[in-house]
Amino acid sequence: MKTLIIIPTYNEAGNLCPLLKEIFVRAPESDILIVDDNSTDGTGKLADEIHTGNPLVNVMHRPGKLGLGTAYLTGFKYAIAYNYDAAFEMDADFSHDPRYLPDFLQAIEHADLVIGSRYVPGGGTPDWSLVRRLISGNGNTFARFMLGIPVHDCTAGFRCYRREVLLQGI
């Protein structure tokens, strides 16, 4: 399965190399797309240097801080244009642990969407304040109730979509 891991960045120069190293240990055949929002710390330049040495890493530069959601949409359009079978959302700050990538890759073989949830056994939010946990937990409870869906983590950002799902949404 041809997979793309989309990593939006803004001032992630300190995380980028260690994150990519971990990704390639866990998912060595996946391609990476770094979508940089004109980072002021040199993340975009570093990403270009990494691309020069590793053709599995591609980089898109955006003119300013345009936001996480639009970065993922840009990545999904790239995944469709380059015929990827599946595309991941993954943050650059290690809040999405690369050690779970093999599990995602296995699960996406038989699913349309795989979600890395914070609200299942083994999940968690260890660096979050109590207020942030309450807001997130209550927001997810409200969304589940209003939408009538069984998903416990509606706002999870660690996801993998099959191509067919992306084609329906974009």
C-alpha positions as CSV (number, residue, x, y, z in Angstrom):
1,M,0.0,0.0,0.0
2,K,1.4,3.4,-1.1
3,T,1.2,5.7,2.0
4,L,1.9,9.4,2.6
5,I,2.4,10.9,6.0
6,I,1.5,14.6,6.0
7,I,3.3,16.7,8.6
8,P,2.3,20.3,8.9
9,T,5.1,22.5,10.4
10,Y,5.5,25.9,11.9
11,N,8.7,26.4,13.9
12,E,9.4,22.7,14.4
13,A,13.1,22.7,13.4
14,G,14.1,21.0,16.7
15,N,11.6,18.2,16.3
16,L,11.8,17.5,12.6
17,C,15.0,15.3,12.4
18,P,14.2,13.2,15.4
19,L,10.6,12.7,14.2
20,L,11.6,11.7,10.7
21,K,14.1,9.3,12.2
22,E,11.4,7.6,14.3
23,I,9.0,7.5,11.4
24,F,11.4,5.8,9.1
25,V,12.2,3.2,11.7
26,R,8.5,2.4,12.1
27,A,7.2,3.0,8.5
28,P,10.3,2.9,6.3
29,E,8.4,2.7,3.0
30,S,6.0,5.6,3.6
31,D,6.6,8.9,1.9
32,I,6.5,12.1,3.9
33,L,5.1,15.5,2.9
34,I,6.1,18.4,5.1
35,V,3.8,21.3,4.7
36,D,5.6,24.3,6.1
37,D,3.9,27.5,6.9
38,N,6.9,29.8,6.4
39,S,8.5,28.9,9.7
40,T,10.7,31.6,11.2
41,D,13.1,29.1,12.8
42,G,14.3,27.6,9.6
43,T,12.1,24.5,9.5
44,G,11.3,24.9,5.8
45,K,15.0,25.2,4.9
46,L,15.8,22.2,7.0
47,A,13.0,20.2,5.3
48,D,14.5,21.1,1.9
49,E,17.9,19.9,3.1
50,I,16.4,16.6,4.3
51,H,14.6,16.3,0.9
52,T,17.9,16.6,-0.9
53,G,19.3,13.6,0.9
54,N,16.1,11.6,1.1
55,P,13.7,11.4,-1.9
56,L,10.9,10.0,0.3
57,V,10.6,13.4,2.0
58,N,8.9,16.1,0.0
59,V,8.2,19.7,1.0
60,M,5.6,22.2,0.3
61,H,6.1,25.8,1.3
62,R,3.2,28.1,2.1
63,P,3.5,31.9,2.3
64,G,2.5,32.2,5.9
65,K,0.8,30.6,8.9
66,L,-2.4,29.4,7.2
67,G,-3.4,26.8,9.8
68,L,-3.4,23.1,10.5
69,G,-6.6,22.3,8.8
70,T,-5.7,23.8,5.5
71,A,-2.2,22.2,5.7
72,Y,-3.9,18.8,5.9
73,L,-6.3,19.6,3.0
74,T,-3.2,20.6,0.9
75,G,-1.6,17.3,1.8
76,F,-4.8,15.3,1.0
77,K,-4.9,16.9,-2.4
78,Y,-1.3,16.0,-2.9
79,A,-2.0,12.4,-1.9
80,I,-4.8,12.2,-4.4
81,A,-2.8,13.8,-7.2
82,Y,0.1,11.4,-6.6
83,N,-2.1,8.3,-6.3
84,Y,-1.4,7.4,-2.7
85,D,-3.6,4.6,-1.3
86,A,-3.7,6.1,2.2
87,A,-2.7,9.4,3.9
88,F,-1.9,10.1,7.5
89,E,-2.3,13.2,9.6
90,M,0.6,13.5,12.0
91,D,1.8,16.5,14.1
92,A,5.4,17.4,14.2
93,D,5.6,17.9,18.0
94,F,5.6,14.2,18.9
95,S,2.0,14.4,20.2
96,H,1.4,11.6,17.7
97,D,3.8,8.8,18.6
98,P,5.5,7.2,15.6
99,R,5.5,3.8,17.4
100,Y,1.9,3.4,16.5
101,L,2.5,3.7,12.7
102,P,2.8,-0.1,12.1
103,D,-0.5,-0.6,13.9
104,F,-2.1,2.1,11.7
105,L,-0.6,0.6,8.5
106,Q,-2.0,-2.8,9.5
107,A,-5.4,-1.5,10.3
108,I,-5.8,0.7,7.2
109,E,-5.5,-2.5,5.1
110,H,-9.1,-3.3,6.2
111,A,-10.6,0.0,7.2
112,D,-11.5,3.3,5.6
113,L,-10.3,5.4,8.5
114,V,-8.0,4.7,11.4
115,I,-8.0,7.1,14.4
116,G,-5.4,7.3,17.1
117,S,-7.6,8.2,20.0
118,R,-6.6,9.8,23.3
119,Y,-9.7,8.3,25.0
120,V,-9.2,4.6,24.7
121,P,-7.1,2.2,26.8
122,G,-3.4,3.1,26.1
123,G,-4.3,6.6,24.9
124,G,-3.7,9.7,27.0
125,T,-3.0,13.4,27.3
126,P,-0.2,13.4,29.9
127,D,1.0,17.0,29.2
128,W,-2.4,18.6,29.2
129,S,-3.8,20.8,32.0
130,L,-7.0,19.8,33.8
131,V,-8.8,22.7,32.0
132,R,-7.7,21.4,28.6
133,R,-8.8,17.9,29.4
134,L,-12.2,19.0,30.6
135,I,-12.8,21.1,27.5
136,S,-11.7,18.3,25.2
137,G,-13.7,15.6,27.1
138,N,-16.8,17.7,27.3
139,G,-16.5,18.8,23.7
140,N,-16.2,15.2,22.5
141,T,-19.2,14.1,24.7
142,F,-21.3,17.0,23.2
143,A,-20.2,16.1,19.6
144,R,-21.0,12.4,20.1
145,F,-24.5,13.3,21.5
146,M,-25.3,15.9,18.8
147,L,-24.0,13.8,15.9
148,G,-25.1,10.4,17.2
149,I,-21.8,8.8,16.5
150,P,-19.9,6.2,18.5
151,V,-16.4,7.9,18.1
152,H,-15.0,8.9,21.5
153,D,-12.4,11.3,20.1
154,C,-14.0,13.4,17.4
155,T,-11.1,15.9,17.5
156,A,-8.2,13.3,17.3
157,G,-5.5,14.6,14.9
158,F,-3.6,11.3,14.4
159,R,-5.5,9.6,11.6
160,C,-5.1,7.6,8.4
161,Y,-7.5,7.8,5.6
162,R,-7.9,5.5,2.6
163,R,-7.8,7.2,-0.8
164,E,-11.5,6.5,-1.4
165,V,-12.5,8.4,1.7
166,L,-10.4,11.4,0.6
167,L,-12.0,11.4,-2.8
168,Q,-15.4,11.6,-1.2
169,G,-14.5,14.6,1.0
170,I,-12.4,16.8,-1.3
